[in-house]
Each structure stands twice: as structure tokens, then as C-alpha cells.
Amino acid sequence: MLQQAYREDCMSRTQCHEWYQHFKSGRTSIEDNPKSGRPSTSVDNDRVEKVLAVIHQNVVRGETVNKEFYLNALKPLRAAVLRKMPET
């Protein structure tokens, strides 16, 4: 029912049940658990600031930044890439 109302902006029923089980078993945080291995290098304060600046320059006040927003923003880039690709 939630997915019908909120579409892709909502967790699936399975995800809701998984989170319910986590909290039922004593979890108190929604933050990710620490992971082993190499730390992520794709997110740092400098990159976050640059992305936020681009969003603030290109998003109309009150517009939702969601999947459709990104798809529409990437359409011109995709078209340019396709024009430059050699035909096979």
C-alpha cells in the first residue's frame, strides 16, 4: 500500500519487515553497521559540497530530486554519448 502511494520513494514490504526484525532484536540505530575492507572514497566533504552546489543551481525551489529528476538530467548526456559512439 505504501509503495502504491509513494512509488520508488518507499521501502519495499520485505525491507520494512527486515528493519522491524532489526529493531525488535534490539537495534537502536538506522546508521549502517561498520564494514570490513577498503573504506569508501566516493564520498567526502568536498564532493558533497560540489554536488549540493550543482543541485542548488539547477533545481527549482520545491522540486523533488528523485529518480525521474536524475533520469531527465542525464538524457542530454546519454544523447551526446550516443552521437559520438561509432555505429556497429
C-alpha positions as CSV (number, residue, x, y, z in Angstrom):
1,M,0.0,0.0,0.0
2,L,2.8,2.4,0.8
3,Q,4.6,1.7,-2.5
4,Q,1.4,2.5,-4.4
5,A,1.2,5.9,-2.7
6,Y,5.0,6.7,-2.7
7,R,6.2,4.6,-5.6
8,E,10.1,4.3,-5.6
9,D,10.4,6.7,-2.7
10,C,9.3,4.0,-0.3
11,M,10.9,0.8,1.1
12,S,9.5,-2.5,0.0
13,R,7.4,-4.6,2.2
14,T,10.4,-7.0,2.6
15,Q,12.7,-4.2,3.7
16,C,10.1,-3.0,6.2
17,H,9.9,-6.5,7.7
18,E,13.7,-6.7,7.8
19,W,14.0,-3.4,9.7
20,Y,11.2,-4.4,12.0
21,Q,13.2,-7.5,12.9
22,H,16.4,-5.5,13.5
23,F,14.6,-3.1,15.9
24,K,12.7,-6.0,17.6
25,S,16.1,-7.7,18.3
26,G,17.4,-4.6,20.0
27,R,18.9,-2.4,17.3
28,T,18.5,1.3,18.1
29,S,20.3,3.0,15.1
30,I,19.4,3.4,11.5
31,E,23.0,4.0,10.6
32,D,24.9,1.4,8.6
33,N,27.0,-1.1,10.5
34,P,30.8,-0.7,10.1
35,K,32.0,-2.8,7.2
36,S,35.3,-4.5,6.7
37,G,37.6,-3.9,3.8
38,R,38.6,-0.7,2.0
39,P,36.7,2.4,3.1
40,S,34.6,4.3,0.6
41,T,36.4,7.0,-1.2
42,S,33.5,8.2,-3.3
43,V,32.0,10.4,-0.5
44,D,34.0,13.2,1.1
45,N,33.0,16.7,2.2
46,D,34.4,18.4,-0.9
47,R,32.4,16.2,-3.3
48,V,29.3,16.6,-1.2
49,E,29.6,20.4,-1.4
50,K,30.1,20.3,-5.2
51,V,27.1,18.1,-5.7
52,L,25.0,20.3,-3.4
53,A,26.1,23.4,-5.3
54,V,25.1,21.9,-8.6
55,I,21.7,20.8,-7.2
56,H,21.0,24.3,-5.8
57,Q,21.9,25.9,-9.1
58,N,19.7,23.6,-11.2
59,V,16.8,22.6,-9.1
60,V,13.7,24.8,-9.0
61,R,12.7,25.6,-5.4
62,G,10.2,22.9,-4.2
63,E,11.1,20.4,-6.9
64,T,11.8,16.9,-5.7
65,V,15.2,15.4,-6.6
66,N,14.3,11.7,-7.2
67,K,14.9,9.1,-9.8
68,E,12.9,11.0,-12.5
69,F,15.0,14.1,-11.9
70,Y,18.2,12.3,-12.4
71,L,16.9,10.4,-15.5
72,N,15.9,13.7,-17.1
73,A,19.2,15.4,-16.1
74,L,21.1,12.5,-17.7
75,K,19.1,12.3,-21.0
76,P,21.2,15.0,-22.8
77,L,24.4,13.4,-21.6
78,R,23.2,10.0,-22.9
79,A,22.2,11.5,-26.3
80,A,25.6,13.2,-26.6
81,V,27.4,9.9,-25.8
82,L,25.3,8.0,-28.4
83,R,26.0,10.6,-31.1
84,K,29.8,10.1,-30.5
85,M,29.7,6.3,-30.4
86,P,30.7,4.7,-33.7
87,E,27.9,2.7,-35.3
88,T,28.3,-1.0,-35.1
